[in-house]
Amino acid sequence: MGIDAWIHGLYTLTAVFGVGVTAVDMLGLLATDSDTDGDSGDGGDDGSGHDGGAHDHGGDSSHDHASHSGVLSVLRYLRTLIYFSLGFGPTGLVAELMGRGVFGSLIWAVPGGVASMLLARAFFRFQQRDVDSSLKPEDLLFEPATVLVSLSHKDMGKVRVRAGQIIAERYALSSDAEDTFRVGEEVEIVEVTDQCVYVRRPMPPEHALEPTPPGIDPPKEPLI
């Protein structure tokens, strides 16, 4: 296989990969979030005031946070590759159609990929900064959230939370080492860190009304 065919195949592969993944992401079918490109990380500022009984990191806290930061770094580099491919592949194919040849098409494709990557990162960084400016960590505490990507105490997933009029997505871990949450389950956020949020199963109402047994009238409030 000649270099022309190899370069054409590379353009085609990256075009399909970049355009396909981006299209699925824009349609909301891919549970990844562009805020991993932001300067502030996915969890915003460190939150305090979480439930003391929610979980105990113990002596492994720093190790766990370091490993989760590594996962976020891999996701960040993967997203960078996606946006580079989004510009590199289509630009290279267009250059080939214009008869630029192998090296001429590369001269077009590489800057096209770099420009696409930088524009995408700038756009999503601006978008995330705009969201984070109006959404504080304490706004997320004890808010209900829906699981988008399955998660446990060791395996990071993602949740979607509505805080007022703002809908945000955050990477998440279970606060309880024994709990595992699947896609679609409802959880409650109990801690916010720079890397992610920690969630638990929703607490039952503290004063739930018990049903009145059949044949017994419910008690009436005294008249004042």
ZIJOKA-V203383 format. One record per pair of residues at least 12 apart in sequence whose ideal C-beta (glycine too) atoms are under 7 Angstrom apart, sorted by the first residue. I is the first residue (numbers start at 0). J is the second residue. Records with the same first field share a line. If there is no record, write none. Layout:
I: J, J
This chain:
2: 101
3: 101
6: 101, 104
7: 95
10: 88, 91, 92, 95, 108
11: 88, 92
13: 84, 87, 88
14: 88, 89, 92
16: 84
17: 81, 84, 85, 88
18: 85, 89
20: 81
21: 81, 85
30: 147, 148, 157
31: 74
32: 157, 168
33: 78, 123
34: 123, 127
35: 71, 74, 75, 78
36: 75, 78, 120, 123, 124
37: 124, 127, 128
38: 124
39: 131
40: 193, 194
41: 71, 169, 170, 194, 195
42: 169, 170, 191, 192, 193, 194, 195, 196
43: 131, 136, 191
44: 136
45: 136, 191, 192, 193
46: 136, 137, 139, 140, 190, 191
48: 137, 140
49: 140, 189, 190
50: 189
53: 174, 189, 190, 197, 199
54: 174, 175, 197
64: 194
67: 155, 194, 195
68: 194
70: 155
71: 170, 194
79: 116
82: 115, 116, 119
83: 112, 115, 116
84: 112
85: 115
86: 111, 112, 114, 115, 116
87: 108, 109, 111, 112
90: 107, 108, 111
91: 104, 107, 108
94: 107, 108
130: 165, 167
133: 165
134: 162, 165, 167
136: 191
138: 162
139: 160, 162, 188, 191, 196
140: 188, 191
141: 187, 188, 189
142: 160, 162, 188
143: 185, 187, 201
144: 158, 159, 160, 186, 188, 198
145: 158, 159, 183, 185
146: 158, 180, 181, 182, 183, 184, 186
147: 159, 168, 182
148: 182
149: 180, 181, 182
150: 171, 172, 173, 180
151: 173, 178, 179
152: 172, 173, 175, 176
155: 170, 172, 195
156: 171
157: 169, 170, 171
158: 171, 186, 196, 198
160: 188
169: 195, 196
170: 194, 195
171: 195, 196, 198
172: 195, 197
173: 198
174: 189, 190, 197, 198, 199
175: 199
178: 199, 200
185: 201
186: 198, 199, 200, 201
187: 199, 201, 202
